[in-house]
Amino acid sequence: MKQIIMLLSMVFFHQTGFTQDIDKCNEVVRITIEAINNKSSQVLEPYLASDFKIAGQSDKIAKMVLMQLFTQLGETVKSYKIKSSENENNTLTLLYAIEYDKMGLKNATFIFTSDNKLQELTLFEMEVKTMDSETKVEKNNKDIIKIPFKMVDNLIIVDVLLNGEKRNFLLDNGSPVVILNSKHITKTDTINKKSISSSSSKGVSGNISGMDIEKVDAFDFAGIKLNNQKILTLDISHLEKNLKTEIYGLIGYVLIKDYDILFDYDKKEITLINPNFYERYKNNELLNMNLTVVPFELESHIPVIKATIDKKEYSFGVDCGAESNLMDNDLFTQLNSCLRKVRTDTLLGADKNKKEVQKGEIKKMFISGKRFNKVQTLLNDVSHLNEGYKIEIDGLIGFEILSKQITLISYKRKEMIFIE
């Protein structure tokens, strides 16, 4: 399995083909346009050949490229018309002119098999960069690692040595991987400049959604290291501006998944604990404490717990990068009697767009019998989380719950523990 980042570049594929039924193939083209406008490749998938190719990728990787392309492209098709067709070697090649709202007019090539399946697609000039999904992490073998942090708004900021220089990173277990702020990738003390692609330009001819892959020489988070690794980059400069703090990136799940993570917001300290050492730690440090154990299911990289509101059970992802609780806005009517002080707030998303959302206090929430009062909660669409990570949640819990007591998350034992 690979993660895919797509960049517009100077690559174009000239191949030919044939099909038995041109009307059916033209219908697949129409469905492709529909998929682009709906930002989802799902409707197109039944029409893809088993050996479907795009941008030089095939099999499962090609379908991942297609999915990510349609999701991140941010374009709408204004018009499209056929320019030519060519039959050769039991395939049909259709050449279309497609006019996008931002990119303008582009030539697109659709190649079909003899049974009218889409074998190869070239929508515009595109290059694909790939990165191994299995990041090579050098663990810190200490049984207990104490890490001080500072709070900016309700987010955790930790120190990382990036090529020997101390930098601010957000701790965000909701991110599956480490992400670097692309704003800083041209600095010589941050990234090996030889790894920067010349095709990574701005605007519609640049990378999609500001995402790229770059190589880092040395990354050290409390002795947890990445050496000579490819790392995702994303423009999060809007987050820096909002927090009024320089942020070089995000610490994601891949770096902390092998530890029990203890959050102590009062002390402003995270403790990473070797899971095999936890029982000894509990006997030494938590002997006289009250422990509420909350089991969870690990869906993708997200711990998912159950919580009860007004006698109804809901599923929540646990995300220390969530400044307030979040619930799906489709539940607003159902939750109306449980909410107070409802008002309109502004939410800044990862796409840099601001949107108005409903915000209020949930009067009472119960998690494994523990009661939380006046829980600040945003109502917003969470379907992108469910679709993107293939999970099923009604919302997220973050700072509002994790900070009310010392909280421990163990990925190995699949439990969250409230410690009082």
N, C-alpha and C positions, 0 to 999 in steps of 0.2 A: 504494500500500500504506500502511495506517495501523496504528499500534499502538493497542490498545483498552484503556481502563480503565473498569470498570463500577462504578457507585455505586448503592446503594439510595436511592430518593428518593420524590417524591410524584407520579410520572407513571403513569397507567394508561390502557391503550388499550381502547376499546369498539368493536369491529368485529364484523361478522357474516359468515356464510359457509355452505357446503353441500358435501356429498359424496355419491356414489352408494352407497357401502357403509359403513354405520356400524360394522359389526364390524371391518372392516379399519382404520378410523380409530381405534377404541378400542384396537386392537392397537398402533398407532403411539404412543398415549398410554402404554401399558404399556412400550414400548421406551424412551420418553422417561424414565420413572421409573427404569428399569434404568440408563440412561446417567447420570442424576443420582447414583445410588448408587455407580456404578463410577467416577465423576469423569472420564468421557470421553464426548465427543459422537460418537465414531467410529461406533458401532453405529447411530446415528440418521441419519447423513448420507445413506444411500441412500433415505430416505423424505422428504427435503426437496424442495420445489418449486424450480424454477430461479429463481424470484423470491422466495424465502424471506425473511421479515422478522422481526426481533426488536428491540425497544426503539427503533423508528424507523430502524433500519439495514437495508440490503438487500444483495443480491449477496454478494461475497466478504467484505465487512465483517461482514455478519450471521453468516456461518459462523464468522468469527474470534471474534465476540462469544460465540456459542454455545460454542465450544471453550474459551474462557477462562473463561466463566461456570461450566461444569461442572467444570473443573479447579480453580478457586479457591473455589468456593462453600463447601465444608466442611460440607455438610448431608447428612443421610440422610432419605429419605422413610419415615415410619412407616406412613402409610395414604393412600389416595386413593379418591374415589368421584365418579361423575358426578352433576351437579346439574341440568343442562338441555341441550337441543340445539335448534338452530334452522337451518332450511333457507331459503336466500335467494340468488337470483342465481347458481345453479350452484355454491354453496359450502355447506359445513356448518360450523357453529360449535358446539363442545362446551365447556361450562363445567364444570370439575372443582374439587372441594375437595381440596387437598393438605395433609397435615399433615407438617411437617418436625420434626426432633428438637429444633432450637434456635429457629427462627422461629415455630413453632407452625402454626396453620391459615391457609392462603392460598388465594385463588381463582386459578385458572389458566384461560386461554382458549386453545383450539386451533382454528385455522381451516384447513380442508382444501379443496383443489381438487376438481374433478369426477373426477379420476383418483386420488383418495385420497392425494395428496401434502400434506405439512404446509406451508401457505403462510405462516402467521404464528403466533408463539408468544408468550404473555405468562404467565410463571410467577408473577411477583409484581411489585410496584412497582419500577421500575428506570429509571435514567438512564444514558446512555452518554456518556463524555467521550472525545474523540479527539485525537490528536496526530500531526502530520506525522512520518513515519519518517525524513525527511531533515533532520537537524539542521543548521542554518546555522552553520558553524564559521568563525571568523576566524583564519586560520593565523598563526603566528609565522614570518616569512620568513627568520630567521637559519639559516645552514647547520648550526650546532652550538648546541645549547641544553643547558647543564648544570644539573641539578636535584638539590640535596641532598635526602636523605630520612632519616627515622628508622625504626627497626624497633620494632614492638610485637608480641611473640611472633615469628612468622615472616612478618609482613605489612608491606608498605611503606606508610608514611604520608607524604604530601606536603602542601605548603602551597597553598592556593587563596585568591585574593582574591574573596570573595563579597560583592557590593555594597560593596567597599572594605575589608572586614574580613578579616583573615587567619584561615583556618579549616583544620582537619585533614580531609583526605580520604584514603581508601584507594585505592591504585592497583590496579586489577583489570581486566585485559584480558579476563577471562572474562565481564564484564558488557558487553552490546552498547552500552549507552548510559550517560550520566551519570545518577546517581540521588542524590537528596537524602534525608537522614534526616528523615522527617516529624515526628519529635520536636521539631525546631527551626523548623518552618515558621511558627509563630505569632509568632516573634520579629521585631520590626520591622527589625532590622538584617540579616535574612536574606532574607525574602520580602516582596514587595509584598502587604500584607494584603488589598487589594481583590480579589486573584485567588483567595482562599480560598473554596471553595464552602460555602454554609451547609448543604448536604446531607452534608458530610464529617463525620458524627458517628461515635461509637465503638460497638462492639458489633455485633449482628446487623443493626441498622438503619443501620450505617455502611458504609464502603467495604470491598470484598472484599479480604481478605488485606492490608489496610492500604495498598493502592496508590491513588495519585491522580495528578493532573497539576496542577502549579502553574507560575506564571510567575516568572522571575527577571530582574531588571533588568540585572545585570552579574556575569559569571562569568569569572575570569581565572586560568588555569593556565599559569604560565611564559610568558605572552604569547599563549597560545592562548585565544581568547575566545568566549563566548556572550553576546549582547546581546539583551535583551527576548525571551527564549526560553521556551517551555514545556518543563518538565523533569519527569520521573517522580519521584514521592516514594514512599518505602517506610519503614515503621517498622523501623529497625535498632537500636533502643535496647538490645535484648538483646546485640547485638554490642559496643556501647559498654561495657555492664556486664561482659561477659566479658573485654574487653581493658583495662578500667579506664582508658579514654582517651576523651575526647569526639571523636566522629566525625560530621562533618556530611554525609558522603555518599561516593559511589564515583566514581572517574574511570574511565570505560569506554572500550571500543574506538573509539568514534566520535571521540574527541579525539586519539588517538595513531596511528590507522591510516595517516596520510600520512607517517609518519616511520619511520626505523630506530630501534629502541629498544635501547640498550645498558645492561645491568644490571651494576653493580659493587657487590656486597654488601660487600666489604672497605672500600671508600671510602665506602659508603653514598651512592652517587650514581647517578642515571640520566642518560644522555646521549641526547638526541633528535637525530638526524642526518638532514639532507635526503638522501633516497635518491640523488639525482643528484650529491651531494657525497661519497658513501661511498668511492669508489675513491681520491680524494685523501686522505680521512681515513685509510683503510687504509694508504696509502703513507707518511703522516706519523706515524701513531700506532701502527700494528700491524705495522710492517715486520719486526721480529725475533720476532714472536709465532707460535705454532703454532695454526693455524686448522682446526677440524673443522667442515665444512659439513654441515648436516642439512636436506635438502629437506623441505618440508611441503606439504600440501594445505590450502587455506583452506575449511573447511566451516562455513557460516554465517559467524560472525566468529571462529571458533576455529581456530588453527593445529593441524593434526593430523599427528603424526610417527609413525614406526615404531620400535619398540624390541624387542629380543630378550631373552627370559628363558628359560633352559633350552632353548635351540635352537628356541623357539617365538616367532613374531612377533605383536606386539600393537600396537594403535593407541591413541595417547595424545593427548589435547588438551593444549595448553600454556597454563597459567593461572597468572600470577604471584600471583593471589589465593588459591592453594591452599597451605595451610600445610604439608601433607605430600603425598606421592604418594597417589593414590587409584586403586583397581582395583575392578571390579565383584565383588560378593560371590559371584556365580555361578561365579567362577573360583577360589574358595578351594580346592576339592579338587584342581583342576589345578595350582595353585601350591604345594600343601602341602609338597612336597619341596624347594621353593626358599625357603621361609620359615623363619625362626628367631625365637626369643623372641616367639612368638605370645601375645597377651594380649587382654583385653577392655578397650576404652576407651569413653569417652562422647563423642558427636558432637553439637554444637549446630547445628541447621539453620536456614535462613532463615525457616522457619515457627515458630521459637522452641522447637520440641520437641526434647528430648534423647532420644537413642537409643543403645543399646549396639551397638558394632561391634567387629570383630576388627582387631587391629593387630599388625604384625610387621615384620621386616627381610627384604627380598629380598636374598639373598646376592650375586647378581651381575646387573646389567642392562647391556646393550650398546646404545648409540645411535650409529649410523654408525661402529661399530668402537671407540668410546670406552667404556671400562669404568667403571661406577659400582658401588661395593661398599656393602653394608649400608644399603640404601635404605629408610628408614622409610616404611611404606605402610599405609594404611587400606583395609579391605575393606568396601565399602558399595554399595548399589544405585545405578547410574548411568543407569537406564532413563529417568528424568525428564529428564536432559540430552539423551539421544538423541531422545526424543520431542518435547521442547520446542523444540530447535534443529534438528531434522531432520538429525542427524549420526549417525555410527556409530563410537563409541569404546569401548575396554575400560577406560578410566580417564583420569586427569589426572596430569600432572607439574607441579610448582610449585617451591616454595622448595628442596626436597631436591635437585633437579637444577640449577636455575638458579643457586644460590648456590655451587656447588662450583668455579666458575671465572667469569670474565667471560663473559657471554652476550649475544649480539645477536639480535634478532628483526627481520626485514625482511618486512613485509607485501607490499611491491612485488615483491621478488624471490622471495618465498615460500621463505625459507630461515632457519633458525636456525643461529647460528655459535657454537661453543665456542672461547673465546680463552684461550690459556695461554702 
